[in-house]
Amino acid sequence: MISVTCAIIRNDDNEVLVVQRGEKTDHPLKWEFPGGKPFPGETEEDCIIREIAEELSMDIVICSRLKTVIHDYGHKQIELIPFICDTLDELPILAEHIDFRWVYADDLPEVDFSEADLFVADEYLATVNKLTVKKKVNSKTENVVSDDSELQSMINNMMSTQEVEWVASSAIENPAIFSRLIEYSYSPEIKLAFRASWTLSKVCDRFPELIYPHLTRIIEALEDVKNESAHRSFLRILTLTDVAQISPRLHGILADHCFKALNSGFSAIAVKAYSMEILYKLAVVYPELANELSASVNMLQGEGSAGIKARGRIILKKLAELTSDRRSGQPKKNFR
């Protein structure tokens, strides 16, 4: 029997990623959940993280695991091990597949899956449909202030964007929950930090001013945040804030960090996209940053992903307009 891991990857809109096999594969033109075989001695968790990075150039966080599917194709029998994962990356870079789609859970039955993946899709859809999200969130948020472990458990077990939105709403109404989300975002527990910081970014979607008292801590911690998923969430939060609310002494630190991320060959797609947007905001205040940002974005136009290229074109257009304004004599501040 062949052991194979697969990932049900959910994006920020709670869609699920499916990928299409090529014509000359075992299951030509069928769709599947991405994944692959573990190396000898490699854990299944390490395997799926590695496979997704190699096949799709995406960073994922494992959230939970579904029951294993045993399926006999006749010429081979496989043990398919599914993991439910989250990502903040927007677009996969296909190395082995010929196409990809983001689909909502309810649309999974319409996908032409390989047989084993069809069972995984059914199990995931059943899991989603079993959730009594609103009842669970409402009953738990009444007691989370006095029960820290209860809130952590709720955050760790969130299964949908809808749940995240409800927890975010609770944080908006309850300062104690908001404070807990801040602290959890720095947790050494990868899953908790990712979920909490992601939820925090959803709060900032609606009320960015709530994060302003915490901006100094976030920016000063960026270089030391080892959790890549939390790092992406922090950068996303910074794209939602007004630069004027950031202490001027931190502008240089933030710019240096974002340029480093933008020019690194190892940064995730989302990190580059968020860094671009933050640097543009800083360039509005400090126009002398525009040339350096333009140069960095132009380099990505030659080697970046489709998503980054599209983002880059938007930033370049905005930078051109910014340069035109500067030539018309608008005042500027000194960056350093």
C-alpha angles and dihedrals in degrees: 000000000000118000115215130175123212135187129223095204117197123197132208090278092052092249119142125233119234125177133203125233122227127255095257098053131100091266105030117214092349119138124237146165108266121251143101150209123307119244116240108285093010118128118237090242093053089046096057093046090050095044094051091048091050098041100037108012089235132138115224138182118213111232104172144333132245125213116281118262118220112198133172114211091181096244091051141011119220137194106212114200112196126201125190107223139176130217138180092200111112106204132028120223104224115225100161108012130070101218144006138202137190110221135176117247092249090058096053093094088063093058117101096234131180108258098258092046089052089064090049091051091050092050093048092048090049090050092051093047092051092061116109089193104168095047092048096048095044094049094047100043090061090068105029095098091065096033113056094176090055093056092046091051092049092051093046091052100046108133105182145035087246090062090049090052092052093049089047089052089052090051091052090054097039119050091195092061091046090053091050091052089053092052095043089053088068094046118129086226102098097207095046093047092049095048094045095047091045090052089047090056089053089055088052091052087069105023111019091167090073090070096049096093088055100047095097092056093046094051095043090051098048095095092049100045104112095180103091093198093053088046090056091049092051091052090048089052090052091054088059096052133086110251088218088068091060117087109255090232088065096050093085093046091051094046093050091050094049094046089050091051093044094051096042119104090212101056118112120247094253092050091055092046094050092044090054092053094047092049091050090054089051091047089058088061096035107032092185087075090064096083094050091047092048090052092050093047092047090054089055091052088069099045110014131103123270091260093051092047091053092048090046093054090054092050092047090052091050091047091052089054090047091052090049090053091050092053089053088065105260113160121254138197127235112251098209 
